[in-house]
Amino acid sequence: MEELQERIIKSFLDALVLAELRNGSAMSGYDVIAFIHRKFHRLVSSGTVYALLYSMERDGLIKGRLSGRKRVYVLTEKGEETIKVVLNAHERILSFMANLLK
């Protein structure tokens, strides 16, 4: 079960980051790792997180800036639109998962 939970978290990590950034706070890679650990009691590797953040920034979903010695990320307009679509698809995602596991 733990392996399945870890796979699901990694699969939805981009949506988790966008949803958390939507709450208005900037997050560093370390903040993302800490958030996932607090919320799901799982550790994701820094390599996984930073690769994802760089990819999301290249795609225009988030914007990075220096804050002291660390790089923090905020949601862009495109990221806001993307997470709205994901959140609006909540019921369809749950239905898909239920059908998948039947």
C-alpha positions in Angstrom: 0.0 0.0 0.0 2.8 2.4 0.8 4.4 1.9 -2.6 1.0 2.7 -4.3 0.6 5.8 -2.2 4.1 7.0 -3.2 3.4 6.3 -6.9 0.1 8.3 -6.7 1.8 11.2 -4.9 4.6 11.3 -7.5 2.0 11.1 -10.3 0.0 14.1 -8.9 3.0 16.1 -7.6 2.5 18.8 -10.1 -1.2 19.3 -9.2 -0.2 19.2 -5.5 2.3 22.0 -6.0 -0.1 24.1 -8.0 -2.8 23.7 -5.5 -0.5 24.6 -2.6 0.8 27.6 -4.5 -2.7 28.7 -5.2 -3.1 29.3 -1.4 -0.8 32.3 -2.0 2.5 31.4 -0.5 5.8 31.1 -2.4 7.5 27.8 -2.0 11.1 26.6 -2.5 12.0 23.0 -3.4 12.7 22.3 0.3 9.2 23.7 1.1 7.6 21.3 -1.4 9.5 18.3 0.2 8.4 19.4 3.7 4.8 20.0 2.6 4.5 16.5 1.1 6.1 15.0 4.2 3.7 16.9 6.5 0.6 16.1 4.5 1.3 12.5 3.4 4.1 11.3 5.7 6.2 10.5 2.6 9.6 11.8 1.6 10.1 12.6 -2.1 13.7 13.0 -3.3 15.1 16.5 -4.0 15.9 15.3 -7.5 12.2 14.5 -8.2 11.1 17.8 -6.8 13.6 20.1 -8.4 13.2 18.4 -11.8 9.5 18.9 -11.5 9.8 22.6 -10.5 12.2 23.3 -13.4 9.8 21.6 -15.8 6.8 23.5 -14.5 8.7 26.7 -14.8 9.6 25.9 -18.4 6.0 25.2 -19.1 5.0 28.6 -17.7 3.0 27.2 -14.8 5.1 28.7 -12.1 7.7 31.5 -11.9 10.9 31.3 -9.9 12.7 34.2 -8.2 15.5 34.5 -5.7 14.6 35.2 -2.1 17.7 35.5 -0.1 19.8 32.4 -0.9 17.0 30.2 -2.1 14.8 30.1 -5.2 11.1 30.3 -4.5 8.2 29.7 -6.9 4.9 31.4 -7.3 1.9 30.6 -9.4 1.5 32.2 -12.9 -1.7 33.0 -14.6 -1.3 29.9 -16.7 -0.7 27.9 -13.5 -3.8 29.4 -11.9 -5.9 28.4 -15.0 -4.4 24.9 -15.0 -5.2 24.2 -11.3 -8.7 25.5 -11.8 -9.3 23.0 -14.5 -7.9 20.2 -12.3 -10.0 21.2 -9.3 -13.1 21.4 -11.5 -12.4 17.9 -12.7 -12.4 16.6 -9.2 -15.5 14.4 -9.6 -14.3 13.0 -12.9 -10.9 12.1 -11.4 -12.6 10.3 -8.5 -14.9 8.4 -10.9 -11.9 7.5 -13.1 -10.0 6.1 -10.1 -13.0 4.2 -8.8 -13.5 2.6 -12.3 -9.8 1.9 -12.5 -9.8 -0.1 -9.3 -13.0 -2.1 -10.0 
